[in-house]
Amino acid sequence: MSDTLRIALAGGGAFGAKHVNALKRIEGVEVANIVSSTKESAQAFADEHGVGPGMGSLDEVLADDSIDAVILATPTQLHASQTIACLQAGKHVQVEIPLADSLSDAEEVLRVQQESGLVGMVGHTRRFNPSHQWVHQRVSSGEFSIQHMDVQTFFFRRQNLNALGQPRSWTDHLLWHHAAHTVDLFAYQTGSPIVKANALQGPIHPELGIAMDMSIQLLAENGALCTLALSFNNDGPLGTFFRYIGDTGTYIARYDDLVNGKEEPIDVSGVAVSMDGIELQDREFVAAIREGREPNSSIAQVLPCYQVLHDLEQQIDPERRAHAR
């Protein structure tokens, strides 16, 4: 590997743009190739961001010995198979959340990654947001103990649109995508495994074929609770809001911003070298490759999250439950 780390990006959508902008701020990194749904769209994305060139397929990238690593910001249903393909081609890989949309696929990705010895990382961005890092530092130092996390994940997606309001070729999922953020973060922040999980879901959308509303309860081994509400029906405000209720305070995290229970801002600018969670996530990926170590949010570290998601799915989805027998 040369001094310059050559990274290919697969996925020319909203999160692909976030990764490109983040990678351009990291010294010694080159965004060498872009892969999108077509070669034309890949080149248009590459031209827009001043990187590239655009490529016709991920297979072309994987056949290029000059590419060191791949970041996958592609549709959920492709994550597991593409991650495996990258690892088998000898490329370090970071895949956007979720790792997979089934436990069996997630376990197979871990098996391949461990066999390869390469860096495999999943984009559980909440581990890296400065707001959540600030809380994590106080839990680790013993200054704060989480008693209850109350989380709202609210979007308005009654049509199959992405974060930019553009039509999607695939369908998003409250459990296997959006709940994954909170399930993993709860165990990570409390430093305690999840020992009990309950879920309820609302009606299935007649066209999208997914539940538009969901309620999840989690219990950590140390007694901490998490209450998570998710909706694609909510018409504002949008986003995910985390309320940490602890023994010495209450904190509310909104992406990279943090306030206390009285809505007084907390300065988290000194937590890390950037206020951009995606950049911090990508910096960890690059550092793990350069240092030859396991990254925070490695495939192995986040696998317990997907076990919990699987267990929750068995409660709420009779069809998947029958198939799993």
KOLDREN-340176 format. One record per residue (C-alpha): residue in three letters; x, y, z. Coordinates in nm, 4 decimals, padded with zeros to 6 digits. Each point is the difference from the previous one (the first is absolute). Layout:
BEGIN
+------+----------+----------+----------+
: type :       px :       py :       pz :
+------+----------+----------+----------+
:  ALA :        X :        Y :        Z :
...
+------+----------+----------+----------+
This chain:
BEGIN
+------+----------+----------+----------+
: type :       px :       py :       pz :
+------+----------+----------+----------+
:  MET :  00.0000 :  00.0000 :  00.0000 :
:  SER :  00.1358 :  00.3414 : -00.0977 :
:  ASP :  00.0029 :  00.3070 :  00.2230 :
:  THR : -00.3260 :  00.1047 : -00.1669 :
:  LEU : -00.2976 : -00.2179 :  00.0921 :
:  ARG : -00.2100 : -00.0511 : -00.3120 :
:  ILE : -00.3671 : -00.0458 :  00.0894 :
:  ALA : -00.2862 : -00.0784 : -00.2359 :
:  LEU : -00.3534 :  00.1098 :  00.0843 :
:  ALA : -00.3016 : -00.2009 : -00.1103 :
:  GLY : -00.3221 :  00.1998 :  00.0186 :
:  GLY : -00.0579 :  00.3391 : -00.1553 :
:  GLY : -00.2873 :  00.1106 :  00.2224 :
:  ALA : -00.0423 :  00.2177 :  00.3080 :
:  PHE :  00.2330 : -00.2016 :  00.2234 :
:  GLY :  00.2507 : -00.0498 : -00.2764 :
:  ALA :  00.0316 :  00.3784 : -00.0152 :
:  LYS :  00.0514 :  00.0166 :  00.3773 :
:  HIS :  00.2840 : -00.2517 : -00.0208 :
:  VAL :  00.1686 :  00.1742 : -00.2936 :
:  ASN : -00.0054 :  00.3331 :  00.1803 :
:  ALA :  00.1378 : -00.1651 :  00.3148 :
:  LEU :  00.2753 : -00.1922 : -00.1790 :
:  LYS :  00.1202 :  00.3141 : -00.1756 :
:  ARG :  00.0814 :  00.1452 :  00.3435 :
:  ILE :  00.2199 : -00.2953 :  00.1006 :
:  GLU :  00.3693 :  00.0307 : -00.0827 :
:  GLY :  00.1521 : -00.2745 : -00.2118 :
:  VAL : -00.3294 : -00.1257 : -00.1405 :
:  GLU : -00.1077 : -00.0028 : -00.3635 :
:  VAL : -00.3556 : -00.0726 : -00.1118 :
:  ALA :  00.1187 : -00.1975 : -00.3000 :
:  ASN : -00.3192 : -00.1417 : -00.1505 :
:  ILE : -00.3746 :  00.0548 :  00.0164 :
:  VAL : -00.2564 : -00.2718 : -00.0687 :
:  SER : -00.3697 :  00.0802 : -00.0378 :
:  SER : -00.3064 : -00.1533 : -00.1646 :
:  THR :  00.1417 :  00.0786 : -00.3467 :
:  LYS :  00.3401 :  00.1067 : -00.1284 :
:  GLU : -00.1545 :  00.3300 : -00.1141 :
:  SER : -00.1422 :  00.0794 :  00.3439 :
:  ALA :  00.3287 : -00.1018 :  00.1608 :
:  GLN :  00.1938 :  00.2374 : -00.2232 :
:  ALA : -00.2474 :  00.2817 :  00.0609 :
:  PHE :  00.0433 : -00.0487 :  00.3775 :
:  ALA :  00.3791 : -00.0161 : -00.0402 :
:  ASP :  00.0037 :  00.3197 : -00.2051 :
:  GLU : -00.2226 :  00.1798 :  00.2508 :
:  HIS :  00.2324 : -00.0820 :  00.2889 :
:  GLY :  00.3330 :  00.0164 : -00.1824 :
:  VAL :  00.0943 : -00.3634 :  00.0625 :
:  GLY : -00.0075 : -00.3200 : -00.1934 :
:  PRO : -00.0258 : -00.1004 : -00.2776 :
:  GLY : -00.3404 : -00.1661 : -00.0112 :
:  MET :  00.0004 : -00.3745 : -00.0634 :
:  GLY : -00.2538 : -00.2309 : -00.1567 :
:  SER : -00.0155 : -00.2579 :  00.2776 :
:  LEU :  00.1365 : -00.1006 :  00.3381 :
:  ASP :  00.1646 : -00.3007 : -00.1681 :
:  GLU :  00.2260 :  00.2373 : -00.1971 :
:  VAL :  00.1122 :  00.1641 :  00.3242 :
:  LEU :  00.0648 : -00.3324 :  00.1717 :
:  ALA :  00.2172 : -00.1127 : -00.2895 :
:  ASP :  00.2218 :  00.3095 :  00.0367 :
:  ASP :  00.3063 : -00.0841 :  00.2114 :
:  SER :  00.0647 :  00.3697 :  00.0656 :
:  ILE : -00.3180 :  00.0340 :  00.2072 :
:  ASP :  00.0668 : -00.0559 :  00.3708 :
:  ALA : -00.3489 :  00.0312 :  00.1458 :
:  VAL : -00.3672 :  00.0437 : -00.0846 :
:  ILE : -00.2786 :  00.1921 :  00.1715 :
:  LEU : -00.3472 : -00.1345 : -00.0780 :
:  ALA : -00.2886 :  00.2494 :  00.0117 :
:  THR : -00.2297 : -00.2190 : -00.2078 :
:  PRO : -00.3537 : -00.1372 :  00.0531 :
:  THR : -00.0446 : -00.2065 :  00.3176 :
:  GLN : -00.0781 : -00.3198 : -00.1879 :
:  LEU :  00.3470 :  00.0070 : -00.1614 :
:  HIS :  00.2051 :  00.0648 :  00.3125 :
:  ALA :  00.0816 : -00.3556 :  00.1043 :
:  SER :  00.0826 : -00.1365 : -00.3458 :
:  GLN :  00.2045 :  00.3039 : -00.0996 :
:  THR :  00.1936 :  00.0002 :  00.3279 :
:  ILE :  00.0884 : -00.3646 : -00.0517 :
:  ALA :  00.1041 :  00.0705 : -00.3593 :
:  CYS :  00.2300 :  00.2828 :  00.1133 :
:  LEU :  00.1645 : -00.2133 :  00.2677 :
:  GLN :  00.0477 : -00.2933 : -00.2344 :
:  ALA :  00.1647 :  00.2381 : -00.2482 :
:  GLY :  00.2511 :  00.1038 :  00.2681 :
:  LYS : -00.1496 :  00.3435 :  00.0703 :
:  HIS : -00.0557 :  00.1537 :  00.3410 :
:  VAL : -00.3654 :  00.0985 :  00.0206 :
:  GLN : -00.2302 :  00.2338 :  00.1858 :
:  VAL : -00.3686 : -00.0639 : -00.0647 :
:  GLU : -00.2710 :  00.2455 :  00.0916 :
:  ILE : -00.2534 : -00.1051 :  00.2592 :
:  PRO : -00.1528 : -00.2588 :  00.0020 :
:  LEU :  00.2566 : -00.2761 : -00.0444 :
:  ALA : -00.2768 : -00.2278 : -00.1296 :
:  ASP : -00.3759 : -00.0457 :  00.0126 :
:  SER :  00.0180 : -00.3456 :  00.1576 :
:  LEU :  00.2039 : -00.1535 :  00.2809 :
:  SER :  00.1210 : -00.2887 : -00.2156 :
:  ASP :  00.1444 :  00.2403 : -00.2579 :
:  ALA :  00.1656 :  00.2096 :  00.2732 :
:  GLU :  00.1599 : -00.3109 :  00.1490 :
:  GLU :  00.1321 : -00.1047 : -00.3416 :
:  VAL :  00.1552 :  00.3437 : -00.0538 :
:  LEU :  00.1777 : -00.0304 :  00.3351 :
:  ARG :  00.1285 : -00.3468 : -00.0907 :
:  VAL :  00.1462 :  00.1264 : -00.3281 :
:  GLN :  00.1516 :  00.3079 :  00.1648 :
:  GLN :  00.1693 : -00.2017 :  00.2728 :
:  GLU :  00.1327 : -00.2437 : -00.2584 :
:  SER :  00.1395 :  00.2866 : -00.2095 :
:  GLY :  00.1733 :  00.1885 :  00.2821 :
:  LEU : -00.1000 :  00.3269 : -00.1686 :
:  VAL : -00.1636 :  00.3012 :  00.1649 :
:  GLY : -00.3777 : -00.0339 : -00.0074 :
:  MET : -00.2021 :  00.2848 :  00.1468 :
:  VAL : -00.3680 :  00.0947 :  00.0095 :
:  GLY : -00.1295 :  00.3577 : -00.0128 :
:  HIS : -00.1571 :  00.0190 :  00.3456 :
:  THR :  00.0498 :  00.3759 : -00.0043 :
:  ARG : -00.1507 :  00.0686 :  00.3416 :
:  ARG :  00.3130 : -00.1466 :  00.1612 :
:  PHE :  00.1947 :  00.2840 : -00.1643 :
:  ASN : -00.2256 :  00.3063 :  00.0290 :
:  PRO :  00.1688 :  00.2443 :  00.2447 :
:  SER : -00.3241 :  00.0278 :  00.1989 :
:  HIS : -00.0091 : -00.3736 :  00.0710 :
:  GLN :  00.3760 : -00.0164 :  00.0512 :
:  TRP : -00.0328 :  00.2659 :  00.2708 :
:  VAL : -00.2547 : -00.2156 :  00.1828 :
:  HIS :  00.2086 : -00.3139 : -00.0538 :
:  GLN :  00.3048 :  00.1646 :  00.1582 :
:  ARG : -00.1974 :  00.0889 :  00.3105 :
:  VAL : -00.1416 : -00.3502 :  00.0322 :
:  SER :  00.3495 : -00.1475 : -00.0404 :
:  SER :  00.1434 :  00.2323 :  00.2675 :
:  GLY : -00.2767 : -00.0841 :  00.2475 :
:  GLU : -00.1424 :  00.3541 :  00.0008 :
:  PHE : -00.3316 : -00.1051 : -00.1528 :
:  SER : -00.2046 : -00.3190 :  00.0035 :
:  ILE : -00.2789 : -00.0444 : -00.2547 :
:  GLN : -00.3287 : -00.1041 :  00.1566 :
:  HIS : -00.2234 :  00.0443 : -00.3045 :
:  MET :  00.0461 :  00.0935 : -00.3651 :
:  ASP : -00.3135 :  00.1391 : -00.1623 :
:  VAL :  00.0422 :  00.0187 : -00.3782 :
:  GLN : -00.2225 :  00.1274 : -00.2804 :
:  THR :  00.0825 : -00.0822 : -00.3632 :
:  PHE : -00.2504 :  00.1909 : -00.2113 :
:  PHE : -00.0228 :  00.0413 : -00.3771 :
:  PHE : -00.2713 :  00.0879 : -00.2509 :
:  ARG :  00.0324 : -00.2671 : -00.2690 :
:  ARG : -00.3429 : -00.1079 : -00.1164 :
:  GLN :  00.1553 : -00.0315 : -00.3448 :
:  ASN :  00.3172 : -00.1878 : -00.0903 :
:  LEU :  00.2365 :  00.2991 :  00.0035 :
:  ASN :  00.3533 :  00.0469 :  00.1284 :
:  ALA :  00.1385 :  00.2726 :  00.2284 :
:  LEU :  00.0177 :  00.2376 : -00.2992 :
:  GLY : -00.3642 : -00.0605 : -00.0957 :
:  GLN :  00.0981 : -00.2094 : -00.3031 :
:  PRO : -00.1673 : -00.3310 : -00.0970 :
:  ARG :  00.1683 : -00.3091 :  00.1441 :
:  SER :  00.0549 : -00.3282 : -00.1821 :
:  TRP : -00.0212 : -00.1858 :  00.3327 :
:  THR : -00.2095 :  00.0197 :  00.3159 :
:  ASP :  00.1357 :  00.1261 :  00.3313 :
:  HIS : -00.0844 : -00.1761 :  00.3272 :
:  LEU : -00.0624 :  00.1293 :  00.3513 :
:  LEU :  00.1318 : -00.3117 :  00.1747 :
:  TRP :  00.2932 : -00.1135 : -00.2134 :
:  HIS :  00.1325 :  00.3500 : -00.0661 :
:  HIS : -00.1192 :  00.2724 :  00.2328 :
:  ALA : -00.0413 : -00.2056 :  00.3183 :
:  ALA :  00.3509 : -00.1376 : -00.0527 :
:  HIS :  00.1457 :  00.3421 :  00.0896 :
:  THR : -00.1657 :  00.0065 :  00.3409 :
:  VAL :  00.0303 : -00.3702 :  00.0863 :
:  ASP :  00.3759 :  00.0131 : -00.0537 :
:  LEU :  00.0419 :  00.3397 :  00.1670 :
:  PHE : -00.1917 : -00.1050 :  00.3125 :
:  ALA :  00.2276 : -00.2992 :  00.0633 :
:  TYR :  00.3095 :  00.2048 : -00.0885 :
:  GLN : -00.0874 :  00.2932 :  00.2252 :
:  THR : -00.1049 : -00.2069 :  00.2995 :
:  GLY :  00.2904 : -00.2419 : -00.0426 :
:  SER : -00.2468 : -00.2786 :  00.0705 :
:  PRO : -00.1526 : -00.2628 : -00.2305 :
:  ILE : -00.3708 :  00.0030 : -00.0811 :
:  VAL : -00.1727 : -00.2857 :  00.1833 :
:  LYS : -00.3645 :  00.0651 : -00.0847 :
:  ALA : -00.1703 :  00.1617 : -00.2987 :
:  ASN : -00.3652 :  00.0547 : -00.0904 :
:  ALA : -00.1572 :  00.1451 : -00.3138 :
:  LEU : -00.3367 :  00.0977 : -00.1453 :
:  GLN : -00.0668 :  00.1219 : -00.3509 :
:  GLY : -00.2863 :  00.1872 : -00.1608 :
:  PRO : -00.1865 : -00.0739 : -00.3241 :
:  ILE :  00.1872 : -00.1078 : -00.3124 :
:  HIS :  00.0021 :  00.2608 : -00.2791 :
:  PRO : -00.2052 : -00.1418 : -00.2911 :
:  GLU :  00.2527 :  00.1030 : -00.2653 :
:  LEU :  00.3365 :  00.0089 :  00.1795 :
:  GLY : -00.0629 : -00.3279 :  00.1832 :
:  ILE :  00.1635 :  00.1205 :  00.3245 :
:  ALA : -00.1205 :  00.1099 :  00.3415 :
:  MET : -00.0097 :  00.3790 :  00.0172 :
:  ASP :  00.0040 :  00.0178 :  00.3809 :
:  MET :  00.1815 : -00.2017 :  00.2637 :
:  SER :  00.0600 : -00.0023 :  00.3761 :
:  ILE :  00.2977 : -00.1746 :  00.1615 :
:  GLN :  00.1008 : -00.0575 :  00.3625 :
:  LEU :  00.3471 : -00.1135 :  00.1058 :
:  LEU :  00.1473 : -00.1091 :  00.3338 :
:  ALA :  00.3764 : -00.0093 :  00.0567 :
:  GLU :  00.1634 : -00.2480 :  00.2351 :
:  ASN :  00.0874 :  00.2846 :  00.2388 :
:  GLY : -00.3675 :  00.0997 :  00.0281 :
:  ALA : -00.0031 :  00.2984 : -00.2364 :
:  LEU : -00.3073 :  00.0442 : -00.2185 :
:  CYS : -00.0476 :  00.1236 : -00.3553 :
:  THR : -00.3310 :  00.1077 : -00.1511 :
:  LEU :  00.0074 :  00.0513 : -00.3772 :
:  ALA : -00.2819 :  00.1375 : -00.2173 :
:  LEU :  00.0377 : -00.0079 : -00.3786 :
:  SER : -00.2267 :  00.1360 : -00.2724 :
:  PHE : -00.0068 :  00.0654 : -00.3739 :
:  ASN : -00.3367 :  00.1751 :  00.0508 :
:  ASN :  00.1221 :  00.2979 :  00.2034 :
:  ASP : -00.0451 :  00.3383 : -00.1682 :
:  GLY :  00.2686 :  00.1891 :  00.1949 :
:  PRO :  00.2228 :  00.0655 :  00.1781 :
:  LEU :  00.2164 : -00.2565 : -00.1785 :
:  GLY :  00.3090 : -00.1881 :  00.1125 :
:  THR :  00.1111 : -00.2021 :  00.3004 :
:  PHE :  00.0013 :  00.1446 :  00.3492 :
:  PHE :  00.1752 : -00.1744 :  00.2901 :
:  ARG : -00.0829 :  00.0836 :  00.3614 :
:  TYR :  00.2517 : -00.1408 :  00.2488 :
:  ILE : -00.1523 : -00.0138 :  00.3473 :
:  GLY :  00.2646 : -00.0762 :  00.2613 :
:  ASP :  00.0819 :  00.0141 :  00.3662 :
:  THR :  00.1767 :  00.3371 : -00.0213 :
:  GLY : -00.1701 :  00.1757 : -00.2889 :
:  THR : -00.2081 : -00.0093 : -00.3155 :
:  TYR :  00.1430 :  00.0587 : -00.3475 :
:  ILE : -00.1682 :  00.0282 : -00.3385 :
:  ALA :  00.1994 : -00.0798 : -00.3139 :
:  ARG : -00.1104 :  00.1122 : -00.3439 :
:  TYR :  00.2607 : -00.1395 : -00.2405 :
:  ASP :  00.3211 :  00.1916 :  00.0791 :
:  ASP : -00.1631 :  00.2494 :  00.2414 :
:  LEU : -00.0603 : -00.0511 :  00.3718 :
:  VAL : -00.2043 :  00.1853 :  00.2620 :
:  ASN : -00.0851 : -00.0716 :  00.3626 :
:  GLY : -00.3513 : -00.0621 :  00.1309 :
:  LYS : -00.0599 :  00.3755 :  00.0162 :
:  GLU :  00.0906 :  00.0368 : -00.3712 :
:  GLU :  00.3263 :  00.1752 :  00.0898 :
:  PRO :  00.2670 : -00.0703 : -00.2654 :
:  ILE :  00.3014 : -00.2111 :  00.0933 :
:  ASP :  00.3241 :  00.0730 : -00.1823 :
:  VAL :  00.1176 : -00.3233 : -00.1615 :
:  SER :  00.2419 :  00.1648 : -00.2433 :
:  GLY :  00.3010 : -00.1267 :  00.1951 :
:  VAL : -00.1060 : -00.3645 : -00.0048 :
:  ALA :  00.1557 : -00.0814 : -00.3371 :
:  VAL :  00.1801 :  00.1563 : -00.2955 :
:  SER : -00.3279 :  00.0601 : -00.1841 :
:  MET : -00.3652 :  00.0665 :  00.0751 :
:  ASP : -00.1014 : -00.2287 : -00.2901 :
:  GLY : -00.0864 : -00.3527 :  00.1141 :
:  ILE :  00.0469 : -00.1453 : -00.3495 :
:  GLU :  00.3479 :  00.1515 : -00.0233 :
:  LEU :  00.0927 : -00.1422 :  00.3400 :
:  GLN : -00.1331 : -00.3384 : -00.1071 :
:  ASP :  00.2079 :  00.0113 : -00.3196 :
:  ARG :  00.3067 :  00.1145 :  00.1929 :
:  GLU : -00.0334 : -00.3078 :  00.2209 :
:  PHE : -00.0224 : -00.2235 : -00.3086 :
:  VAL :  00.3142 :  00.1528 : -00.1500 :
:  ALA :  00.1898 : -00.0133 :  00.3314 :
:  ALA : -00.0901 : -00.3667 :  00.0552 :
:  ILE :  00.1325 : -00.0895 : -00.3463 :
:  ARG :  00.3231 :  00.1924 :  00.0524 :
:  GLU :  00.0547 : -00.1373 :  00.3524 :
:  GLY : -00.1073 : -00.3568 : -00.0796 :
:  ARG : -00.2546 : -00.0154 :  00.2813 :
:  GLU : -00.3687 : -00.0650 :  00.0629 :
:  PRO : -00.2057 :  00.3181 : -00.0423 :
:  ASN : -00.2697 :  00.1295 :  00.2288 :
:  SER : -00.3271 : -00.1254 : -00.1542 :
:  SER :  00.1667 : -00.3066 : -00.1481 :
:  ILE : -00.2182 : -00.2761 : -00.1387 :
:  ALA :  00.0703 : -00.2103 :  00.3081 :
:  GLN : -00.0885 :  00.2824 :  00.2397 :
:  VAL : -00.3367 :  00.0761 : -00.1594 :
:  LEU : -00.1142 : -00.3591 : -00.0639 :
:  PRO : -00.1894 : -00.0180 :  00.3357 :
:  CYS : -00.2210 :  00.2830 : -00.1304 :
:  TYR : -00.1106 : -00.2184 : -00.2898 :
:  GLN : -00.0744 : -00.2885 :  00.2354 :
:  VAL : -00.2376 :  00.2318 :  00.1876 :
:  LEU : -00.1597 :  00.1184 : -00.3260 :
:  HIS : -00.0508 : -00.3638 : -00.0991 :
:  ASP : -00.1641 : -00.0777 :  00.3355 :
:  LEU : -00.2296 :  00.3012 : -00.0366 :
:  GLU : -00.0945 : -00.1036 : -00.3520 :
:  GLN : -00.1046 : -00.3413 :  00.1293 :
:  GLN : -00.2493 :  00.1778 :  00.2257 :
:  ILE : -00.1586 :  00.2265 : -00.2604 :
:  ASP :  00.0313 : -00.1703 : -00.3399 :
:  PRO : -00.1878 : -00.3342 : -00.0207 :
:  GLU :  00.1219 : -00.0691 : -00.3561 :
:  ARG :  00.3689 :  00.0307 :  00.0900 :
:  ARG : -00.0623 : -00.1951 :  00.3216 :
:  ALA : -00.1507 : -00.2896 : -00.1960 :
:  HIS :  00.2893 :  00.0086 : -00.2486 :
:  ALA :  00.2545 : -00.0105 :  00.2815 :
:  ARG : -00.1377 : -00.3289 :  00.1419 :
+------+----------+----------+----------+
